[in-house]
Amino acid sequence: MTDMQKLGERAKQASYTLAAANAGLKNTALYAIGTQLTKRCDEIIAANAEDIVAARENGMSDAMIDRLTLTKERLNGIVSAVNSVAMMDDPVGEVLGGATRPNGIRIVKTRVPMGVIGIIFEARPNVTVDAAALCLKSGNACILRGGKEAIYSNTALANIMRDAIAQAGLPADCILLVEDTSRESANEMMRLSGYLDVLIPRGGAGLIRAVVQNATVPVIETGTGNCHVYVDYNADLTMATDIIVNAKTQRPSVCNAAETLLVHKDIAEKFLPQAAQALAKKHVKLLGCERTRAILKGVAPATQEDYATEFLDYILAVRVVDNVDDAIAHITRYSTRHSECIVTRDYENSQKFMQRVDAAAVYVNASTRFTDGGEFGFGAEIGISTQKLHARGPMGLREMTTYKYLVYGEGQIR
Amino acid sequence: MTDMQKLGERAKQASYTLAAANAGLKNTALYAIGTQLTKRCDEIIAANAEDIVAARENGMSDAMIDRLTLTKERLNGIVSAVNSVAMMDDPVGEVLGGATRPNGIRIVKTRVPMGVIGIIFEARPNVTVDAAALCLKSGNACILRGGKEAIYSNTALANIMRDAIAQAGLPADCILLVEDTSRESANEMMRLSGYLDVLIPRGGAGLIRAVVQNATVPVIETGTGNCHVYVDYNADLTMATDIIVNAKTQRPSVCNAAETLLVHKDIAEKFLPQAAQALAKKHVKLLGCERTRAILKGVAPATQEDYATEFLDYILAVRVVDNVDDAIAHITRYSTRHSECIVTRDYENSQKFMQRVDAAAVYVNASTRFTDGGEFGFGAEIGISTQKLHARGPMGLREMTTYKYLVYGEGQIR
């Protein structure tokens, strides 16, 4: 048995106890995590300081170091997030449907935990706590593998959480951290069949691709968003400007930010200068098609590759299209099926766009930035799925569960 | 572009039209399939005869040749199955939930087709029609890859179905058959990322394992069932005998048949001879643990491997256990999480078994043979999932869909 398989086995054993735990016990454990994180705050900040020293030695950028840094205040934020997970409804045990069949057997479809969830994630240590809390509440043991940049912080956080839940009466192994942060450990996790019920990679396109290519365990792809805003012929242009500025610039580094603006040819001449001006104020660089560049002088040309790129930056590709069908065709070709938006006053086009565009979330007259567990009312989220299997869009506690059929009989046979 | 990618692209293009088709059009197409299969029955039987000639040349067993054979009567059965799919409710467009958020955006979670479903299956040609009909009704284009044994039959069936749906007004490419039945074509399908939204292997454990090891597309594992019947200390022994005989022998070759009998030690001496006698009448061979063999003389010993084996035959492994916890531990170790049964009169044990046993379907006092789309009231099924992601247990039309969030706004931004 490899070290990773041993972790898998420990998680699996713990998962049986956790799956049978009621909400009261799980909530006690979650509040205990919050209490202990607060109490042992100095220990966490000391561990975090070691990560920061290493990061500086490795020449990490100030922005990245900022994301890595834990302060008392940030820890308070992490603790409130855990407390709010405790306050969410327990999804486990929900009855999803059922029937009494003609032969008298009674079938009850019941929500149950997945079992063991693996999560591979990158730098930020707050994810360690968030992910563990969501897994615990949904009745799942978790195996967490964070980035090497945060290994001291993550180890401290995981140990404190394990102590806290053990004190509360749950197996410490409900939360396991992979201490080996080599690429091999990630690869081994992807092939941990028989132990992991699902693997959720949280990170950049490279990580997601590696997981999809190599995993033998069931995977939920998350987080790549090449999102579009299409401005239709009769759109309210002030609304359209507000939406594209918001979708592009309110937080450009996230998956639900817009990457391409599509504009109907009949309003391009009026709308593009107005949008360009508003975007320029936010220092957005535009890349345009020929028709865009005929209207907006000095804009660099957009290549096919640009249209396929998730910039995650202050860069926006622009294209003038003939009509809503063209816009849909462009989106169908380049979209990662995350979040897509039409700005229009035309009923028929709004309906066509909603029906024809294949994405987790399709918007009429609202920013793509709303594709988010909190905004959708799910509370916290473990990620945003861009696949169609199991869960699509923001994944809250329910999306971290499966179901089983309980069948009650009196000796029925076929 | 490889031939397989070309098929993928054709399916994808067809899927956009099919996804937007209403139930009326899809049903017209399904009835047209039925009509054309009946009308062109001779053509199908002639093609099937070619498969049978080849099968005889290759020394296929009579039982297998029987499974491969199409007759007028069997074709009528296939046609009624298609007609009953047409009569089922269309799952597409169902509203699964939604909310108006505090900022006024209105979110409607709506059921939509997956897109393109790939199905790899083995000999029986009726699966070609069943699978195509279920995919069509659920709004999904399909790429079907059957076994080489049925290639003439499958080609005839697929061509007739394609003609029929084209006449009805849907793209013929909603139904595509992979004519290359080499192992390479199966492997290529498993890695057809960007075209297949899900791959469903229908076949033996070897096929499932190959798919899980090699696939880069999302997969739903189906059909391996190492199912158990546990007879508790105070079970109704007549009921227990009826259930184990039914679960083992009513159709031993299917995934919901029982493979291991677990018996509480306190009733083993009374129950085992009675069960053995009833099973002997059905020519079931027993393999037992030491305690079983002390009661039933002449029973061969069961190895750990036997307990892990899905016999799919008139063979049953038997083990005497100390109590319900031991039974659950055995099941946890060996089960493929398909269907598990307890026969008991003890309320507490029934509840414990239901809660602790991790399987798609958990039974009290009923045969495991009921884990089936028809028996569960789903109408036809595309397979029985043994994974936890997306769908668990029998998969009907609903399980062949995903959802998207439609979001209606009036210019909301974050």
Interface residues (C-beta under 8 A of the other chain):
Chain A: Y16 A19 A20 A99 R101 I105 I107 V112 M114 G115 S193 D197 V198 V212 Q213 T216 P218 V219 I220 D236 M239 D242 I243 V245 N246 A247 Q250 T332 M354 Q355 R356 D358 A359 A360 A361 V362 Y363 V364 N365 A366 S367 R369 F370 T371 E375 F376 G377 Q387 K388 L389 H390 R392 G393 T402 Y403 K404 Y405 L406 V407 Y408 G409 E410 G411 Q412 I413 R414
Chain B: Y16 A19 A20 A99 R101 I105 I107 V112 M114 G115 S193 D197 V198 V212 Q213 T216 P218 V219 I220 D236 M239 D242 I243 V245 N246 A247 Q250 T332 M354 Q355 R356 D358 A359 A360 A361 V362 Y363 V364 N365 A366 S367 R369 F370 T371 E375 F376 G377 Q387 K388 L389 H390 R392 G393 T402 Y403 K404 Y405 L406 V407 Y408 G409 E410 G411 Q412 I413 R414
